Amino acid sequence: MGIVNVTPDSFSDGGQFLDLDAAVAHGLLLAGQGAMIVDIGGESTRPGSTGVDLDTELSRVIPVIERLVPLLASVGTGDVRISIDTRKPTVAAAAIAAGASIVNDITALEDPEMVAVCADAGVPAVLVHMQGTPEDMQLDPRYDDVVGEVSAFLDDRASAGMRAGVPSVLVDPGIGFGKTLQHNVALLRALPLGLAHPVLVGASRKRLIQTLAGLEASADRDAGSVAVHLFAARRGAAMVRAHDVAAHIQALAIAAALEPTTGQPS
């Protein structure tokens, strides 16, 4: 899953793709590099962020989706799917109408309206674990048993969504969403968390890597992102969400080729 942040304040790219043309071009680039899904978001959910109003979010993401979907088909990447990264049911519904076919929800479908949007449209959802809200989630996150609590939450939300008609789900432990470094490491080491649903891991350029590698600038953290995501894949993650798709595609291909049970060296 490749990332297109159509925001002025993303922690990872600082507004590089807020312009419509730049966002569309980046989505095409990610698809061309091998992304299976292009995840488009118009509201930053970095720690401390306060969100944006509905009209602003719609004005950022809908034009990108409307332009990107036919362009992907025209260049032979029409099988690449668009996901909408939002916690607002109205945005999700508009994005689906524009051509998105996955909803990536950091609130894990806790809003019944979001459940209804996904179920009525027959689109899969990504359910993310988050303690608190983006505004306060990193102030003082605490758990008695982070692995057990996150796993139980995701299992409960996945079951509730599918009972309500959501056709399928990916579950995301929410690296950096209300977790300390120790919480994040514990979750990664416990993958796939004993869950019956496929797990998505999104650690790309996050503070986890900043802390472990001592890298202040987010753009310098791609090698660390690849390392974390390879670790996650080896432990059963079904998908990773990344900024640098090309590096991840290359690293995952080499890692798969070296596995004794799956590799096909020539």
N, C-alpha and C positions, 0 to 999 in steps of 0.2 A: 504494500500500500504506500503510494507516494503522496506527499503532502503539498498542497497549494494553500498558503495562508493569504487570503485576500483581506488583509488587515494592515493598519499603519503601525501596529505596536506589538507584533509577534516577537517573542524572545529570541527566535532563531534567525529571522531575516529582516526584522526592523522595517517592514513596509515595502520590501523589494517587489512584491507582486500585488500591491493594491491597485495599480493601473490595470484596466481590463485587458489590454493587449498583452501586457507582461504576464498576467495570470494565465491567459489562454495559451500563450507560447510555452509557459513552463509546464502546464498540463500536458501539452503535446510532447514536450521533451521527456517528461517522466514516462509517458506511455511508450515512446520510442525506445527508451532505455530498458523497458521490460516490466514496468509496473503492471500488475493485474488490476489494481484499483487506484483511481486518483481521488483523493479525499480533499474536498474543497470546504474551507471554513471561512466565515466572515466575522467571527467574534473571537478575540484572543481569550484563552482560558489559562494563561500563565498565572503563577502565584501572585496574588495582589490585584489582579484585574477586576474591574467592576462591571463588565458587560456592556452591550450596546442595545439601543432600542430596535424594535422590530423592523421599522422601515429602513434603517441604516443597514442592518444585516441582509435584508432582502435585496437592497440595491447593490450590495457588494457581490453576492453569490449567484443570483439568478442570471444576470447577463453572461457570466462566465460559463455556466452550465449550458445555457441556450446556444452559445457559440461553439463550445468545445465538443458537444456530443456529435453534431454532424461532421465536424472536422476530423474527429477520431475515425469515423467511418470512411471518410474520403481518403485517408492516408493508410488504410488497411489495418487500423487498430480498433475497429469497431467492437471487438470483443472485450476491450478494456471497459470496466464498469466505473461509474461515477458514484462516489458516496458523498453525502452531505454531513458535515460535522456541525451539528447544532443541538441545542437543548430546547428549541422552540418548535412546537408542533406546526405552527403556521409556516415557518420557514421550511420544515421538512416536507410538508405537503406541496408547497410551491416548487421546491427543488425536484420532487418526484415528477410533478407535472412538466417540468422543464427537461427531464431526461435522466435524473439521478435514479439509481436503483438499489441503494443501500443507505440506511440512516445510521450515523455514528453519534451516539448519544452519551455524553459524559455523566448524565443522571440516570443511566441504565433503565430507561423507560419507566421511571417512577411517576411520570405524569400520565394519567389514563388517556389523555388526548393523544399523546405520542404513540401509545400502544395502538390506539384506534387508527391513526394515520398509517402505521406500518401494516397492521392487519388488513385494513381495507384495501390498501394498494398491493398487498402481497409481496412486500419487500423485506429482505433480511435486515437485522439490526446488529450493531456492535454495542455491547453493554459494558460501560466502563465503571469501575469502582472508584468512588471519590469520597473521602471523609470531609464533610463541610462543603464549602463553596470555593470557587477560585479566589474570591476575595480574602478568605480566612483559612484556607485549607492547610497552609504551611506554618501557621502561627504556633501551634503546639499539638501536632498529631500524636495520638496515643492509642495503643491497643493492648489488650491482655494477651492475645494470640493472633498476630497479624495474618498469618497464613490461614488459620481456621476461620477467622472472621471474614476475611475477603472472599475465601472460597464459598462459605455459606451464603454470603450476600449474593454473589454472582449466580450460584446455583438457584437460589430462590427467585431472583429477578428473571433468569432465563426460563424457568418453569412457568412463572406467571405470564410472561410474554407469549410463550408458545401455547399455553392454555387459552389465551385470548385471541389466538389466530395469527400471531407473527410466525412466518413460515420456517425461519431458521435464525440462529444467532451465532455470533462470535462473542466471546467474553474476554475482557481486558482487565487485568489486575490494577491498572491505573498507576503505573510507575510515576512517582512525583506528584500524585494527586492526593495530598493529605498523608504523606509518608516521609519519615526520616530516611537517611542513608541506610540505617540498619534494617528498617522495614522493607525498603526496596530490595536490598540484597537477599533478605530472607525469602521474599516472594520469588525472586528469580531462581534461587537455589531449589525452591519447592515445586517448580513447574513440572508437569502441567496442572498442579494444584488439585489433583484428584477429581477433576471435573469431567463430565460426560460431553461437554461441548468444546469445539475447537477454541484455542486460546490465541489471542492477538497480543503482542507485546510492542509497546511504543515507548522506547527509551531514547529516541534519537535526539542528540544534542542537549539532553537534560542535565540538571544540576548533579545528578548521580555521577555523570562522567566528569563534570567540572571538578567535583570534589575528589574523585579517585585519581584523576590524571593531572590535576592542578592546572586546568586550562580555563582561563577566564572568558575568552571570546567564544561564543557559541559556534561560530563558523569553523573553529579549530577542532571541534569535537567529533568529526565524522569517523575518524579511525576508531575512536572509543565506542561510537555508536555501533559500528560493524562488529566490534568485539563482543559487546553485550548481546547483540541480536544473534550472532553465531552461537553464543552460549545458550541463549533461549531456544534456538532451533534444535540444538543437540538434546535439549531436555523436553522437547515435544511441542513447542510453540508451533502453531499452524501457519501463522502469518506475522510479519513484522511491519511496522509503520515507520517510514524513514524519509528523511530529507534527501539524502544522496542515494538515489535508486541505483545508479550505475555501479557504484562500489559494492552495494549489497548484493546485486545480482551476480557479480563476479565472485565475491567471496562465498556466497551460498552454493554456487555451482561447483567451485573447487572443493569446498567442504563435502558436498554430496558425492563427488567423484572419488574422494579419499576414503569414504566409509566402506568397510569391507563387505557389507551386506547389500549395498546399493550402487557402489561405484562401478563405472564402466571405463576404466583406463584404456587408452588406445596405444 
